[in-house]
Amino acid sequence: MGIASLVGRFAMAPFAKALPVMGDTERAALEAGTVGFEGRLFAGQPEFNALIATGPNQLTAEEQAFLDNEVRTLCGMLDDFSIDSARDLPPEVWQYLREKRFFGMIIPKEWGGLGFGHFAHATVVTRLASVNVSAAVTAMVPNSLGPAELLLHYGTDAQKQHYLPRLADGRDLPCFGLTSPYAGSDAASIPDRGILTTREIDGRPVRGFSVTFSKRYITLAPVATVVGLAFNARDDSRPEGERDLGITCALIPVPTPGMQIGRRHRPMDSAFMNGPIVGEDVFVPMDWIIGGEAQVGQGWRMLMECLAAGRAISLPALGAATQQSSVFIANGYGKVREQFGMPIGKFDAIAGIIAGMAAELYATDAARRFTAAALDQGAQPSVASAILKVHLTEAGRTSINHAMDILGGKGIINGPSNLLSVAYRHMPVAITVEGANILTRSLIIFGQGAVRCHPYVMAEMQAVEHKDEEALGQALLGHGGHVARNLWRSLFGAPVVGSPPQELAKEAALLARLSAKYALTCDVAMGLLGGRLKRMELLSSRLGDCLAHLYMASACIWRYTAEGDAQMLPLAQAGLRMQLDAAEEVLKDLYANLPTPGRRLLGRMVLSRTSHLAPLRDVQMLALAKLLRENAAVVQRLCPDVSLPKGGGLVDLIQALDLAAQLGDEATQQLNKLVRRTGSFEEAAAGMPNPALALAYLQAADKVIQVDDFEA
């Protein structure tokens, strides 16, 4: 008997007891998707050439033309305040969305869609969301997890031929019903039931399901013409214990007898359509099951496989749009608005906040772009997509909160000239949907990452499940070498594998060492706590957060290399250092909270020699803020998706900034001094070399500063 078999024999019983029991739905979620660079971080071995080889984001000529024309035109049709007040998009916007096939971005050309890649799809959503979140959500949902994507992957030929052309050109508008009143975050436990039955239709017997269901929070439901529905299928003719067939997905046309649809929720009083769907004894023929009878019971696996990619697109795009808008507006308003005789953006307190917002944006958007590039190469990174969903929406919330603080009274007075209030109100929606952030952060990122990304845990679980002593022994021997290697690298230094850009060499070296420390910490936590770690969500959240910070730091290196723009080096360094500092702080907190003796000593040992690269100092933050104030090209590169709407405060701000750029900083400062001395726009402008330009700027800046009032 070999050593592997011997190790496996002795370890089988304790491992079988220690490993948590895994159900079918949990297994489907864990096994969904693919592992990318996050797996190298989890192993403690980031390989920078592999990171860089993912390549830059690319748009086809058609995708670029669509962004330059159709998307720009649509943004110019959107007035945030008017849409919000009307609680609906204008009829001409609905029509334009259909005519230009915004609802068919992910549908291939052969079915009448646009056939866009993931990065193009995400860019469209981000640009729309920078001017109006409701329009972005309306365009986003048919291209997100739902009927079109499920049909493309699993639909029968007949289903594809009927629905895909109609979904592409907007003749059919889809929604997807998953969430139930008593199955929210625990979506796999949906109580909605479909009982297998046979009914006579047009004189012939038809097999199908009698489905009773109650769904809520369903975006586009009030206006949908076809409903994707998830329900638990059941066959009562089978023996007891075999009757539950599993979650099943179907397409139900509107109207269908027994289904009530059309009522509306008002999430944060938003303008996008959202509502409940209720069904009582709704007959769903087998032809309506996505994929036909062969796919009955396979719905959860289908949803998890599609979500592995889809979660990386839609909600992260909304988070990125919120961050870009917040940084653009805070920085711009800080240049236009003066107090105490100086633009408020020059005050250290505000400058430091704006610099922090910008550095965070560089890192989070780098992760979003890197993941989109991986998706366009065929990956389905389930763990990375969960990281993006949580951390980009949270970054969006943090960023808009900072921007609202900087706007002060301007930010809290509602009206056409408000710059952020509608988006501010929408932010909790992005935090909540497609897996609430509390759930995703505490259970999914590390819970799934520990199984999928760890180089040996999945093999160990499979060996125990199949009672394969040889396989278990081999996995455990490999796991032991893995732990020893990461212990050595944590204490004495990790090699930098590959060739990161020289300008970021120090940061790359610290990233390599922190990755080894993180990998070792994961094994320490799993070894000490075993299956209990799954229930200790405060600890698993920290382990997930650290992986996320390392992932975003890695993406900074990828982005700087892919873009090749030396102007962005200060932002790349700042974004990297902030993420690395956050990763180290998370590990410190984790060791301080391990419920084991000697945790602090263990933490000091593992985390030794990581403080030689200091986090950003005040002087560096202020220099970064100065760069943003004085270099419009850097702001443009950082916020490329901020678009021009039909009207409102953002139009006023962009106009004022354009006029300020024509005047120049010195002339603008001189003009503002003249206004303070004379108290008259006209008199101050008359003292400038170009009075007409000076007056136009003062009037534009005044529009930015003023707020709206209404009849009492």
C-alpha positions in Angstrom: 0.0 0.0 0.0 1.4 3.4 -1.0 1.8 6.3 1.3 -1.2 8.2 -0.3 -3.5 5.2 0.3 -2.3 4.9 3.9 -2.9 8.6 4.6 -6.3 8.5 2.9 -7.3 5.4 5.0 -6.5 7.1 8.3 -8.0 10.5 7.2 -11.3 9.2 5.7 -13.3 8.9 8.9 -12.3 12.3 10.5 -12.7 14.1 7.2 -16.1 12.6 6.5 -17.2 13.9 10.0 -15.6 17.3 9.6 -16.7 18.2 6.1 -20.2 19.8 5.9 -23.0 17.9 4.2 -23.6 19.3 0.7 -27.1 19.2 -0.9 -27.8 19.1 -4.6 -28.7 22.8 -4.8 -25.6 23.8 -2.9 -23.5 21.5 -5.1 -24.9 23.1 -8.3 -24.0 26.6 -6.9 -20.5 25.6 -5.9 -19.7 23.8 -9.1 -21.1 26.6 -11.4 -18.7 28.6 -13.5 -14.9 28.6 -13.9 -11.9 29.7 -11.8 -9.7 32.5 -13.1 -6.9 34.6 -11.5 -8.7 34.5 -8.2 -7.7 30.9 -8.0 -4.0 31.8 -8.2 -4.5 34.3 -5.4 -6.3 31.7 -3.3 -3.3 29.4 -3.9 -0.9 32.1 -2.8 0.8 32.0 -6.2 -0.2 35.0 -8.4 1.5 34.7 -11.8 1.6 38.2 -13.3 2.2 37.1 -16.9 -1.0 35.1 -16.8 -2.7 38.2 -15.4 -1.5 40.4 -18.1 -2.1 37.8 -20.8 -5.9 38.3 -20.4 -5.3 41.3 -22.7 -7.1 44.6 -22.9 -10.8 45.2 -23.4 -11.8 45.2 -27.0 -14.8 46.6 -28.9 -15.7 45.6 -32.5 -16.3 48.4 -35.0 -20.0 47.7 -34.7 -20.0 47.9 -30.9 -18.0 51.1 -31.0 -20.3 52.7 -33.5 -23.3 51.7 -31.4 -21.8 53.4 -28.3 -20.9 56.5 -30.4 -24.3 56.8 -32.0 -27.3 54.9 -30.6 -26.1 55.1 -27.0 -25.2 58.7 -27.3 -28.5 59.5 -28.9 -30.4 57.6 -26.2 -28.6 59.4 -23.4 -29.5 62.7 -25.1 -33.2 61.7 -24.8 -33.0 61.1 -21.0 -33.9 63.7 -18.5 -33.4 62.3 -15.0 -35.8 64.5 -13.1 -38.6 64.3 -15.7 -38.4 60.5 -15.9 -38.3 60.2 -12.1 -41.3 62.6 -11.7 -43.3 60.7 -14.4 -42.3 57.3 -12.9 -41.9 55.9 -16.4 -39.7 56.4 -19.4 -41.2 58.6 -22.2 -42.9 56.6 -25.0 -40.3 57.7 -27.5 -37.6 56.2 -25.3 -39.4 52.9 -25.1 -39.8 52.9 -28.9 -36.1 53.8 -29.4 -35.0 50.9 -27.1 -37.0 48.5 -29.2 -36.1 49.9 -32.7 -32.4 50.0 -31.9 -32.5 46.5 -30.3 -31.2 47.5 -26.9 -33.2 44.5 -25.5 -31.3 42.2 -27.8 -27.6 43.0 -27.0 -26.7 39.5 -25.9 -28.8 37.7 -28.6 -26.6 36.6 -31.6 -27.1 38.2 -35.0 -28.5 35.0 -36.5 -31.5 35.4 -34.2 -31.9 39.2 -34.9 -29.9 40.5 -32.0 -26.8 42.7 -31.8 -24.5 39.9 -30.8 -22.4 42.1 -28.4 -19.6 40.9 -26.2 -19.7 41.2 -22.4 -17.6 44.4 -22.3 -19.7 46.2 -24.9 -22.9 45.1 -23.1 -21.5 46.4 -19.7 -20.4 49.7 -21.3 -23.8 50.4 -22.7 -25.4 49.8 -19.3 -22.8 52.0 -17.5 -23.2 54.9 -19.9 -27.0 54.8 -19.6 -26.8 54.6 -15.8 -24.5 57.6 -15.7 -27.5 59.7 -16.8 -30.6 57.7 -15.8 -30.6 54.5 -13.7 -34.2 53.6 -14.7 -33.3 53.6 -18.4 -30.2 51.5 -17.7 -32.2 49.0 -15.6 -34.9 48.7 -18.4 -32.3 48.0 -21.0 -30.2 45.8 -18.7 -32.8 43.3 -17.5 -33.7 41.6 -20.8 -29.9 41.1 -21.3 -29.3 39.8 -17.8 -30.3 36.6 -16.1 -33.6 35.7 -17.7 -35.4 34.2 -20.7 -33.0 35.2 -23.5 -29.8 33.9 -21.8 -31.6 30.7 -20.7 -33.0 30.1 -24.2 -29.6 30.6 -25.8 -28.0 28.0 -23.5 -30.7 25.5 -22.9 -33.8 26.2 -25.1 -35.1 23.9 -27.7 -34.8 24.8 -31.4 -38.5 25.6 -31.6 -38.3 27.9 -28.5 -35.3 29.7 -29.9 -36.9 30.2 -33.3 -40.1 31.6 -31.8 -38.8 33.7 -28.9 -35.3 35.0 -29.7 -36.2 37.2 -32.8 -39.2 38.6 -30.8 -37.0 39.3 -27.8 -34.3 40.9 -30.0 -36.6 43.4 -31.7 -38.7 44.2 -28.6 -42.0 42.6 -29.8 -41.7 40.5 -26.7 -40.5 42.1 -23.4 -39.4 39.5 -20.8 -39.2 39.3 -17.1 -38.1 36.5 -14.8 -39.9 35.4 -11.7 -37.6 33.7 -9.1 -38.1 35.6 -5.7 -41.1 34.6 -3.6 -42.4 36.2 -0.4 -41.0 33.3 1.7 -37.9 32.6 -0.5 -35.8 35.7 -0.9 -32.1 35.1 -0.3 -32.8 31.4 0.1 -34.0 31.3 -3.5 -33.5 27.5 -3.8 -36.3 27.0 -1.3 -39.1 28.5 -3.4 -42.5 27.2 -2.3 -44.0 27.6 -5.8 -45.3 24.2 -7.0 -46.1 22.6 -10.3 -47.9 19.3 -10.2 -47.4 17.0 -13.3 -50.8 16.5 -15.0 -52.4 16.0 -18.4 -55.1 18.3 -19.8 -57.1 18.2 -23.0 -56.3 21.1 -25.3 -57.8 21.4 -28.8 -59.1 17.8 -28.5 -55.8 16.1 -27.6 -54.1 15.3 -24.3 -51.2 17.5 -23.4 -48.7 16.8 -20.6 -47.6 19.7 -18.4 -47.7 21.2 -14.9 -50.4 22.8 -12.9 -48.4 25.6 -11.3 -49.4 27.8 -8.4 -47.0 30.6 -7.5 -46.5 34.0 -5.9 -43.5 36.1 -7.1 -42.5 39.6 -6.1 -39.8 42.2 -6.9 -39.9 41.2 -10.6 -38.4 43.9 -12.8 -40.3 44.6 -16.0 -43.3 42.4 -14.8 -45.9 45.2 -15.2 -45.1 45.5 -18.9 -43.8 42.0 -19.7 -45.3 40.0 -22.6 -43.5 36.7 -21.6 -42.7 35.5 -18.1 -39.8 33.3 -17.2 -40.8 31.4 -14.2 -38.9 29.1 -11.7 -41.0 26.6 -9.8 -40.6 23.3 -8.0 -41.8 20.5 -10.2 -43.5 17.5 -8.7 -44.9 14.1 -9.9 -47.4 12.7 -7.4 -47.7 9.4 -9.4 -44.1 8.5 -8.3 -43.3 6.6 -5.1 -42.9 8.6 -1.9 -39.4 10.1 -1.8 -39.1 10.4 -5.6 -41.9 12.9 -6.3 -39.9 16.1 -6.1 -38.4 16.6 -9.5 -36.5 19.8 -8.7 -36.6 23.4 -9.7 -37.7 23.9 -13.3 -37.8 27.0 -15.6 -40.6 27.8 -18.0 -41.8 30.5 -20.3 -45.3 31.7 -19.9 -46.9 34.1 -22.4 -49.0 37.0 -21.2 -51.9 36.7 -20.8 -52.3 33.1 -19.7 -55.4 31.9 -17.7 -54.8 31.9 -14.0 -51.9 34.3 -14.0 -52.3 37.8 -12.6 -49.7 40.3 -13.7 -49.6 44.1 -14.2 -49.6 45.5 -10.7 -46.6 47.5 -9.7 -44.1 47.8 -6.9 -42.3 51.1 -6.4 -38.7 50.2 -5.3 -37.4 53.5 -3.8 -40.1 55.2 -5.9 -38.0 54.4 -9.0 -39.3 54.9 -12.5 -38.3 51.4 -13.8 -41.1 48.8 -14.0 -41.2 46.3 -11.2 -44.1 44.3 -9.7 -45.6 41.0 -8.4 -46.8 38.0 -10.4 -49.3 35.6 -9.0 -50.6 32.4 -10.5 -53.3 29.9 -9.5 -53.5 26.6 -11.3 -51.7 27.9 -14.3 -51.2 25.1 -16.9 -47.7 25.0 -18.3 -47.3 22.5 -21.2 -44.1 20.7 -21.6 -43.4 22.8 -24.6 -43.1 25.8 -22.3 -40.4 24.2 -20.2 -37.1 25.8 -21.2 -35.3 23.0 -22.9 -38.4 20.8 -23.0 -39.2 17.8 -20.8 -35.5 16.8 -20.7 -34.7 19.9 -18.6 -37.4 19.4 -16.0 -35.7 19.6 -12.6 -32.5 21.2 -14.0 -33.6 24.8 -13.4 -31.3 25.6 -10.4 -28.2 24.3 -12.3 -29.3 26.4 -15.3 -29.7 29.5 -13.2 -26.4 29.1 -11.3 -24.4 28.5 -14.5 -25.9 31.7 -16.1 -25.5 33.7 -12.9 -21.8 32.8 -12.8 -21.3 35.2 -15.7 -24.3 37.5 -15.5 -23.6 38.7 -11.9 -20.3 40.3 -13.3 -22.1 42.5 -15.7 -25.3 44.3 -14.7 -25.0 45.4 -11.1 -21.3 46.1 -11.3 -22.1 48.3 -14.3 -24.5 50.3 -12.1 -22.0 50.5 -9.4 -19.3 51.7 -11.8 -21.7 54.3 -13.3 -22.4 55.7 -9.8 -18.7 55.9 -8.9 -17.8 57.6 -12.2 -20.6 60.1 -11.9 -19.8 60.8 -8.2 -16.1 61.4 -8.9 -16.8 63.5 -12.0 -19.4 65.6 -10.2 -17.5 66.0 -6.9 -14.3 67.0 -8.7 -16.2 69.3 -11.1 -18.3 70.9 -8.4 -15.2 71.4 -6.3 -13.7 73.5 -9.1 -16.8 75.6 -9.7 -18.1 76.2 -6.2 -16.2 78.7 -4.1 -16.2 79.4 -0.4 -13.9 81.6 1.7 -12.4 82.9 -1.5 -11.2 79.6 -2.8 -12.7 76.6 -4.9 -13.9 74.1 -2.3 -12.0 71.3 -4.1 -8.7 72.9 -2.8 -9.6 72.5 0.8 -7.7 69.5 2.2 -10.7 67.9 3.8 -12.5 67.8 0.4 -9.4 67.1 -1.7 -8.6 64.1 0.4 -12.1 62.6 0.0 -12.1 63.2 -3.8 -8.6 61.5 -4.1 -9.8 58.5 -2.1 -12.9 58.2 -4.3 -10.8 58.4 -7.4 -8.3 55.7 -6.2 -11.1 53.4 -5.2 -12.7 53.9 -8.6 -9.5 53.1 -10.5 -9.3 49.8 -8.6 -12.9 48.7 -8.7 -13.3 49.6 -12.4 -10.1 47.8 -13.1 -11.6 44.6 -11.6 -14.8 45.1 -13.6 -12.9 45.6 -16.9 -10.5 42.7 -16.2 -13.4 40.3 -15.5 -15.2 41.5 -18.6 -12.1 40.7 -20.6 -12.0 37.2 -19.1 -15.7 36.7 -19.9 -15.1 37.7 -23.5 -12.5 35.0 -23.6 -15.0 32.4 -22.6 -14.5 32.3 -18.8 -17.5 32.1 -16.4 -15.8 33.4 -13.2 -18.5 32.7 -10.5 -16.4 33.8 -7.5 -15.0 36.9 -9.3 -18.5 37.8 -10.3 -19.7 37.7 -6.7 -16.7 39.9 -5.7 -17.8 42.4 -8.3 -21.4 42.4 -7.4 -20.7 43.1 -3.7 -17.7 45.5 -3.9 -18.7 47.6 -6.9 -22.2 48.3 -5.6 -20.7 49.0 -2.1 -18.1 51.3 -3.7 -20.9 53.0 -5.6 -22.8 53.6 -2.3 -19.7 54.9 -0.6 -18.7 57.1 -3.5 -22.2 58.7 -3.8 -22.3 59.3 -0.1 -19.0 61.2 -0.3 -20.2 63.2 -3.3 -23.5 64.1 -1.5 -21.4 65.4 1.4 -19.3 67.6 -0.9 -22.4 69.0 -2.6 -23.9 69.9 0.7 -27.2 71.7 0.3 -27.0 71.5 -3.5 -27.2 67.7 -3.1 -30.3 67.5 -0.9 -32.6 69.9 -2.8 -34.6 67.9 -5.3 -35.4 69.3 -8.7 -34.2 69.4 -12.3 -30.8 70.9 -11.4 -29.9 68.3 -8.8 -26.8 66.3 -9.7 -27.2 63.1 -7.7 -30.4 62.8 -5.7 -32.2 60.3 -8.0 -29.1 58.0 -8.3 -28.6 58.3 -4.5 -32.1 57.1 -3.9 -31.6 54.2 -6.3 -28.4 52.9 -4.7 -30.0 50.5 -2.2 -31.7 48.7 -5.1 -28.3 47.7 -6.5 -27.2 46.6 -3.1 -30.2 44.4 -2.6 -30.9 42.6 -5.9 -29.2 39.5 -7.6 -28.0 38.3 -4.2 -28.2 40.8 -1.3 -24.7 42.0 -0.4 -24.9 40.7 3.2 -25.6 37.2 1.9 -23.1 37.3 -1.0 -20.3 38.7 1.2 -20.8 36.4 4.1 -21.6 33.1 2.3 -20.8 33.1 -1.3 -17.4 34.8 -2.0 -15.4 32.7 0.5 -17.9 29.8 0.8 -17.7 29.2 -2.9 -14.1 30.4 -3.2 -12.9 28.0 -0.5 -14.2 25.1 -2.6 -13.6 26.2 -6.1 -10.5 28.3 -5.9 -8.5 26.3 -3.3 -6.2 23.9 -5.2 -7.1 20.9 -3.0 -10.3 21.3 -1.1 -12.6 20.3 -4.0 -10.5 17.2 -4.6 -10.7 16.3 -0.9 -14.4 16.7 -0.8 -14.9 14.6 -3.9 -12.6 11.9 -2.6 -14.6 11.7 0.7 -17.9 11.6 -1.2 -16.7 8.7 -3.4 -14.8 7.0 -0.4 -11.6 7.0 -2.5 -8.8 6.6 -0.1 -6.0 6.9 -2.7 -7.5 10.2 -4.1 -7.9 11.6 -0.6 -4.4 10.7 0.4 -2.9 12.4 -2.8 -5.0 15.5 -2.1 -3.9 15.7 1.5 -0.2 15.2 0.6 -0.5 18.0 -1.9 -2.4 20.1 0.6 0.4 19.7 3.1 3.0 20.8 0.7 0.8 23.8 -0.2 0.6 24.8 3.4 4.3 24.4 4.0 5.1 26.5 0.9 2.8 29.3 1.9 4.2 29.3 5.5 7.7 29.7 4.2 6.7 32.5 1.8 4.7 34.2 4.5 7.7 34.3 6.8 10.6 34.7 4.5 9.3 36.3 1.3 7.3 35.2 -1.8 8.8 35.3 -5.3 7.4 37.6 -7.9 6.4 35.3 -10.7 6.2 36.9 -14.1 7.0 40.4 -15.2 4.7 43.1 -13.7 5.4 46.7 -14.9 8.5 48.1 -13.4 6.6 51.1 -12.1 4.5 48.8 -9.9 7.2 46.3 -8.9 7.1 47.1 -5.2 3.4 46.8 -5.1 3.5 43.5 -7.0 6.0 42.1 -4.6 3.8 42.9 -1.6 0.8 41.5 -3.4 2.7 38.2 -3.9 3.5 38.0 -0.2 0.0 39.0 0.9 -1.4 36.4 -1.4 0.7 33.7 0.3 -0.3 35.0 3.8 -4.0 34.9 2.7 -3.7 31.4 1.4 -2.0 30.3 4.6 -4.7 32.0 6.7 -7.5 30.3 4.8 -5.9 26.9 5.6 -5.4 27.9 9.3 -9.0 29.0 9.6 -10.4 25.9 7.9 -8.0 23.6 9.8 -8.9 25.1 13.2 -12.6 25.5 12.7 -13.5 22.9 10.1 -17.2 22.9 9.1 -18.0 25.5 11.8 -16.4 28.2 9.6 -19.4 28.0 7.3 -21.6 29.2 10.1 -19.1 31.8 11.5 -20.1 34.4 8.9 -18.2 37.3 10.4 -14.9 35.4 9.9 -15.9 34.0 6.4 -16.8 37.6 5.4 -13.3 38.8 6.3 -11.8 36.0 4.3 -13.9 36.9 1.3 -13.1 40.6 1.7 -9.4 39.9 1.7 -9.7 37.8 -1.5 -11.7 40.7 -3.0 -9.1 43.3 -2.1 -6.3 41.1 -3.6 -8.3 40.6 -6.7 -8.9 44.4 -7.2 -5.2 45.1 -6.5 -4.2 42.6 -9.2 -6.7 44.2 -11.6 -4.9 47.5 -11.1 -1.7 45.9 -12.4 -3.6 44.4 -15.3 -5.3 47.7 -16.2 -2.1 49.9 -16.0 -0.4 47.4 -18.3 -3.3 47.0 -20.7 -3.9 50.7 -21.1 -0.3 51.7 -21.2 -1.1 55.3 -20.1 1.7 56.8 -17.9 -0.6 59.6 -16.9 -2.6 57.1 -14.9 0.3 55.8 -12.9 -0.5 57.9 -9.8 -4.0 56.4 -9.8 -2.8 52.9 -10.4 -0.4 53.1 -7.5 -3.0 54.7 -5.2 -5.6 52.1 -6.1 -3.1 49.3 -5.6 -1.9 50.6 -2.2 -5.4 51.2 -0.9 -6.5 47.7 -1.8 -3.3 46.1 -0.3 -3.6 48.1 2.9 -7.3 47.1 3.2 -6.4 43.4 2.6 -3.8 43.5 5.4 -6.2 45.2 7.8 -8.8 42.5 7.1 -6.3 39.8 8.0 -5.3 41.6 11.2 -9.0 41.8 12.2 -9.5 38.1 11.4 -6.6 36.9 13.6 -7.9 39.2 16.4 -11.2 37.4 16.2 -10.3 33.7 15.7 -11.9 31.8 18.6 -8.8 29.9 19.4 -5.9 30.2 21.9 -2.8 32.0 20.7 -4.6 33.7 17.9 -2.7 37.0 18.3 0.7 35.3 18.4 -0.3 33.3 15.3 -1.4 36.5 13.6 1.8 38.4 14.4 3.8 35.5 13.0 1.8 35.1 9.8 1.5 38.9 9.2 5.2 39.8 9.9 7.1 41.9 7.4 4.2 43.3 5.5 4.3 46.9 6.7 7.4 48.1 4.7 5.1 49.5 1.9 3.2 52.3 3.7 -0.4 53.2 2.7 -1.0 56.5 1.0 0.0 59.5 3.0 -1.8 62.8 3.1 0.7 64.5 0.8 0.2 61.8 -1.8 -3.6 62.1 -1.6 -3.5 65.9 -2.0 -1.1 65.5 -5.0 -3.6 63.1 -6.5 -6.5 65.6 -5.9 -4.4 68.3 -7.5 -3.9 66.1 -10.6 -7.6 65.6 -10.9 -8.3 69.3 -10.6 -5.7 70.4 -13.2 -5.8 67.6 -15.7 -9.1 67.1 -17.4 -7.7 64.2 -19.5 -7.0 62.2 -16.4 -10.6 62.7 -15.2 -11.8 61.7 -18.7 -9.8 58.5 -18.6 -11.0 57.7 -15.1 -14.7 58.5 -15.9 -15.1 57.6 -19.6 -18.7 56.5 -19.3 -20.2 59.7 -17.9 -22.5 60.8 -20.7 -24.5 63.9 -21.7 -28.2 63.7 -20.9 -31.1 65.7 -22.3 -31.1 68.2 -19.5 -30.5 68.8 -15.8 -27.7 69.6 -13.4 -25.1 67.4 -15.2 -25.6 69.3 -18.4 -25.1 72.6 -16.5 -21.9 71.3 -14.8 -20.4 70.0 -18.1 -21.1 73.3 -19.7 -19.5 75.3 -16.9 -16.4 73.1 -16.9 -16.0 73.4 -20.6 -16.2 77.2 -20.4 -13.8 77.2 -17.4 -11.3 75.2 -19.5 -11.5 77.8 -22.3 -10.9 80.5 -19.8 -8.0 78.8 -18.1 -7.4 78.4 -14.3 -5.7 81.7 -13.8 -8.3 83.7 -15.7 -11.1 81.9 -13.8 -9.5 82.7 -10.4 -9.1 86.3 -11.4 -12.7 86.5 -12.6 -14.0 85.1 -9.4 -12.0 87.7 -7.5 -13.6 90.4 -9.6 -17.1 89.1 -8.9 -16.4 89.1 -5.2 -15.2 92.7 -5.4 -17.8 94.1 -7.8 -20.9 92.0 -6.9 -21.8 92.1 -10.6 -21.3 89.4 -13.3 -21.4 92.0 -16.1 -18.9 94.3 -14.4 -16.5 91.5 -13.5 -16.7 90.1 -17.1 -16.0 93.5 -18.6 -12.6 93.6 -16.9 -11.5 90.3 -18.6 -9.7 89.9 -22.0 -12.7 88.0 -23.4 -15.8 89.5 -21.8 -18.3 87.4 -23.6 -16.6 84.1 -22.6 -16.2 85.4 -19.0 -19.9 86.3 -18.7 -20.9 82.9 -20.2 -18.8 81.1 -17.6 -20.2 83.1 -14.7 -23.8 82.5 -15.8 -23.1 78.8 -16.3 -21.4 78.5 -12.9 -24.3 80.3 -11.3 -26.7 77.6 -12.8 -24.6 74.9 -11.2 -24.7 76.6 -7.8 -28.4 77.5 -7.8 -31.0 75.0 -6.6 -34.7 74.5 -7.6 -37.7 75.8 -5.7 -41.4 75.1 -6.3 -44.8 76.6 -5.5 -45.7 76.0 -1.8 
